[in-house]
Amino acid sequence: MLDDSPTTRRTVEVALKFLPLVVFVVPVVMLYFIPNPFNIVFENTWKGRIFYVFFLWLISLEIILAWEGLRAEKIKNESSARTGTFILALSMPTVYVVVSNFFGLNNLIYKWAIQTGMATVLAGTMPLSTEYLVFALLFGLIIVLEYGFRGLKIHSASLLFLTAIGVIYMIDNVYSQNFIPFQVLVPTTSSLALSFLNFLGHPTVWAGASNYVPTLTTHGQIYFSATIAWPCSGIESLVIYTVTILMFLNLSAVPLKRGIVYFLFGAIFTYFINILRIVNIFIIGANGGNIWPFHDSYGQLYSISWIAFYPLLIMASRAFLERSAEPAIAESSVPAS
């Protein structure tokens, strides 16, 4: 006979809340250790898998912030068919990793991309883009089966984040650097980076543009030129920032007007941090250094660190404003003598 004590029920409830996190920890850890034939570096922030770690962090935040509202009532007392479907869905992220990496699915995706005329380098990242989108689909399915459609609101940030990364990678594969809607930030980003480099004493000039992709040339120990395409313009950082801060503002019940101010300030700061990342890349290149470790991995930590720190800054500012308002409230409540 099954134990139906309050302690057991409580343990089951806690375990169910963490299930969406646990079922993705296993495949992510597997992907870290599985050799990749397409030269996908796990730690890279561009066409890498490090964003899965950020995805798991977002799920953890959502669970903590919405703890009392998480009730897996949709599974309780349901038919065995629905329970079986839920258990199957929980296994699918791991199953997909096994099938794609050990049973040739990734190779099929790569070959299909080559047959469509995609460049070899871009075709090599098609399995990764597909992986992000499949994980997003499976995550959404698990959430709906566990909590119903209300679960999509609770875990909206992590679901939107994973989907957005997959879509961005897929767009880059299909259009490469020629996706005009995303190029809108590039001229401004390039101009600001050029001005900042000149301000720092690195003579920099606009060396032309091809297909709306500008090239800058700067001079340090050597002349260094690089193009700035839309992936470099801050799209990734702004996507990560947007889903993170909207989740935080929504679950923290920040007043609308103040929330808009918080959001806009953080977005502008995130954008300028990305410009600083571009400036650093040019300085490294102009001094004869290898730009790629910074370009592909470490540079994005500027934005990630800021995005992780900014909610704490908001909480501190709100606490300060509330404490500052307390004396005024107390003074106004004292009756006049």
PEDAQUI-V777970 format. One record per backbone hydrogen bond with DSSP energy under -1.0 kcal/mol. NH is the residue of the N-H (numbers start at 1). CO is the residue of the C=O. E is the energy in kcal/mol with one decimal. If there is no record, write none. Layout:
BEGIN
NH_CO_E, NH_CO_E
END
This chain:
BEGIN
9_5_-2.5, 10_6_-2.4, 11_7_-2.3, 12_8_-2.5, 13_9_-2.4, 14_10_-2.3, 15_11_-2.4, 16_12_-2.5, 17_13_-1.6, 18_14_-1.3, 22_18_-2.6, 23_19_-2.7, 24_21_-1.0, 25_21_-1.3, 26_22_-1.5, 28_24_-1.7, 29_25_-2.5, 30_26_-2.1, 31_27_-2.5, 32_28_-1.4, 33_29_-1.1, 34_30_-1.8, 39_36_-1.1, 44_41_-1.4, 45_296_-4.0, 50_44_-1.2, 52_49_-2.0, 54_50_-1.1, 55_51_-2.3, 56_52_-2.4, 57_53_-2.0, 58_54_-2.3, 59_55_-2.2, 60_56_-2.1, 61_57_-2.2, 62_58_-2.6, 63_59_-2.4, 64_60_-2.3, 65_61_-3.0, 66_62_-1.9, 67_64_-1.1, 70_67_-1.2, 73_71_-2.0, 78_75_-1.8, 83_79_-2.0, 84_80_-2.7, 85_81_-2.2, 86_82_-2.2, 87_83_-2.3, 88_84_-2.4, 89_85_-2.4, 90_86_-2.1, 91_87_-1.2, 95_91_-2.3, 96_92_-3.0, 97_93_-1.7, 98_94_-2.1, 99_95_-2.9, 100_96_-2.9, 101_97_-1.9, 102_98_-2.5, 103_99_-1.4, 105_99_-1.4, 106_100_-2.0, 108_104_-2.0, 109_105_-2.2, 110_106_-2.3, 111_107_-2.6, 112_108_-2.3, 113_109_-2.2, 114_110_-2.1, 115_111_-2.2, 116_112_-1.3, 117_114_-1.6, 118_113_-2.0, 123_119_-3.1, 124_120_-1.8, 125_122_-1.3, 126_123_-1.1, 129_125_-2.3, 130_126_-2.7, 131_127_-2.2, 132_128_-2.2, 133_129_-1.9, 134_130_-2.7, 135_131_-2.6, 136_132_-2.1, 137_133_-2.2, 138_134_-2.7, 139_135_-2.6, 140_136_-2.4, 141_137_-2.1, 142_138_-2.5, 143_139_-2.3, 144_140_-2.2, 145_141_-2.4, 146_142_-1.9, 147_143_-3.0, 148_144_-2.0, 151_148_-1.6, 154_150_-1.4, 155_151_-2.4, 156_153_-1.1, 159_155_-2.0, 160_156_-2.8, 161_157_-2.6, 162_158_-2.3, 163_159_-2.1, 164_160_-2.8, 165_161_-2.3, 166_162_-2.0, 167_163_-2.6, 168_164_-2.8, 169_165_-2.4, 170_166_-2.1, 171_167_-2.8, 172_168_-2.1, 173_169_-2.0, 174_170_-2.3, 175_171_-3.2, 176_172_-1.7, 178_175_-2.2, 180_178_-1.3, 182_179_-1.2, 183_180_-1.3, 186_183_-1.0, 189_185_-2.6, 190_186_-3.0, 191_187_-2.4, 192_188_-2.5, 193_189_-2.3, 194_190_-2.5, 195_191_-2.4, 196_192_-2.3, 197_193_-2.4, 198_194_-2.2, 199_195_-2.2, 200_196_-1.8, 201_198_-1.4, 202_197_-2.8, 205_217_-2.5, 207_215_-3.0, 210_213_-2.0, 213_210_-1.5, 215_208_-2.8, 216_226_-2.3, 217_205_-2.3, 218_224_-2.8, 219_203_-1.2, 220_222_-2.2, 221_286_-1.4, 222_286_-2.2, 224_218_-2.7, 226_216_-2.0, 228_214_-2.4, 232_229_-1.5, 233_230_-1.2, 238_234_-2.5, 239_235_-2.3, 240_236_-2.6, 241_237_-2.8, 242_238_-2.6, 243_239_-2.2, 244_240_-1.9, 245_241_-2.9, 246_242_-2.3, 247_243_-1.5, 248_244_-2.2, 249_245_-3.0, 250_246_-2.2, 251_247_-2.5, 252_248_-1.5, 254_249_-1.5, 259_255_-2.8, 260_256_-2.3, 261_257_-1.8, 262_258_-2.7, 263_259_-2.7, 264_260_-2.7, 265_261_-2.4, 266_262_-2.3, 267_263_-2.4, 268_264_-2.3, 269_265_-2.3, 270_266_-2.5, 271_267_-2.2, 272_268_-2.1, 273_269_-1.9, 274_270_-1.6, 275_271_-1.4, 276_272_-2.0, 277_273_-1.7, 278_274_-2.0, 279_275_-2.5, 280_276_-2.2, 281_277_-1.8, 282_278_-2.1, 283_279_-2.2, 284_280_-2.6, 285_281_-2.4, 286_282_-2.7, 287_283_-1.1, 288_285_-1.7, 289_284_-2.8, 295_291_-3.0, 296_292_-3.1, 297_293_-1.7, 298_293_-1.7, 299_294_-2.5, 301_298_-1.4, 302_299_-1.6, 304_300_-2.5, 305_301_-2.7, 306_302_-1.8, 307_303_-3.0, 308_304_-2.4, 309_305_-1.9, 310_306_-2.6, 313_309_-1.7, 314_310_-2.4, 315_311_-2.4, 316_312_-2.2, 317_313_-2.4, 318_314_-2.6, 319_315_-2.2, 320_316_-2.2, 321_317_-2.5, 322_318_-2.4, 323_319_-2.2, 324_320_-2.4, 325_321_-1.6, 326_322_-1.1, 329_325_-2.1, 330_326_-2.8, 331_327_-2.8, 332_328_-2.1, 333_329_-1.2
END
